[in-house]
Amino acid sequence: MKEIEGGICAVPGVSAYGIKEGKYGLSVILAEGPATGVFTRNKVVAAPVVLTRERLEAGHRLSGLIVNSGNANAFTGKEGFEDAKAMSRLLAEKLDLEPEAIGVASTGVIGHRLDLARIKAQLPKVIAGLEASPKGSLAAAKAIMTTDTFPKEVAVELESGIKIGGLAKGSGMIEPNMGTMLSFIYTDADLPAALLNTSLKAATDESFNLVVVDGDTSTNDMVLLTATGKSGIKPKMEALEEFQEGLNHVLCSLAKKVAADGEGATKLIEVRVRGAKTEKDAKLAAKAVVRSPLVKTAVFGKDPNWGRVMAAVGYSGAELDPEKVSLSFMGGIEEESEVKLVESGKVSDSAGSIESLKKVMESKEIIITVELGLGKAAARAWGCDFSYDYVRINAEYTT
């Protein structure tokens, strides 16, 4: 497997484009094939999520996707649902597609009706720009950004020749419990919707479901996976394992980009939990650490207050024996920087451990490893620090 350029347009059969006018953006992605999705678990569900989920359950295919930024079309009642359907009709009529095969996604402020006139005015410009190129993918990724500071794309080519590409947006209101705020994944593998669904759920559980920026689950979370089948390759058995590995890589890469771009973030936090009794325990412990406001603020302030990690693991709900726990910090992937703070329940008595930890806390990426010593299960989770800017961005979001 190797990473390649081009984002979603690295995948044959995909064309895309988008424009941004102030806070309001519009993207269109065209790709015909079997499709599936995972969606928010928030009980306040945005209209485009309801519509797209219904269409996938009924038809298991997509021909295209229309996405707006600046308005979430959430908590907008029946009118909002009709607005989402109107968005899909606008695209379908322009390109002679079936409206029922159009997915709709939105991101932005909750509780306001869509400005359909704006979307209608933007759409011809977006359609005119559609292209199957890196430029098209990047434009689509940029157009759906809200508080994001950079577009998020990744693509890979597997040894079999299959390509998988994805883009995502997400910076705040991130504890998805399914996926990031919005992510659209494409592959040229020839796979039915049922297999795509199984693969997407497995990949999401190892990636977006283990990202926490601020602990808030959005009303609009959506991850879609479409297979164009253009490669003509129908993965079976070992090839399916390769496909799953590639899909996991794409989603994990996007998840890390989302975590690193958390609102106001200055540092990426990766938590690795090992030796858990069950996988569920490993994930509970890892997410508790990246969710903790006290851990996040300590990382921002470069404060070597490692006890906050132990407290988070303790209340996570994971099975724990304090006498078996070990803890270490590392600056990025530089193993020589690892500082062992607790080993099998005993706090390090090294006089230089705190000074070493202070140096690690200067790093842009902090890796925290927790060894529970109870089994063989493991998990990783990603998050970011809480800075002064996080408060400013969210205090001024609509003003």
Buried (B, 14 or more C-beta within 10 A) or exposed (E): BEEBEBBBBBBBBBBBBBBBEEEBBBBBBBBBBBBBBBBBEBEEBBBBBBBBBEBBEEBBBBBBBBBBBBBBBBBBEEEBBBBBBBBBBBBBEBBEBEBBBBBBBBBBBBBBEBBBEBBBEBBEEBBEBBBBBBBBBBBBBBBBBBBBEEBBBBBBBBEBEBBBBBBBBBBBBBBBBBBBBBBBBBBBBBBBBEBBBBBBBBBBBBBBBBBBBBBBBBBBBBBBBBBBBBBEBEBEEEBBEBBBEBBBBBBBBBBBBBBBBBBBBBBBBBBBBBBBBBBBBBBBBBBBBBBBEBBBBBBBEBBBBBBBBBBBBBEBEBBBEEEEBBBBBBBBEEEEBBBBBBEEEEEBEEEEBBEBBEEBBEBEBBBBBBBBBBBEBBBBBBBBBBBEEBEEBBEEBEE
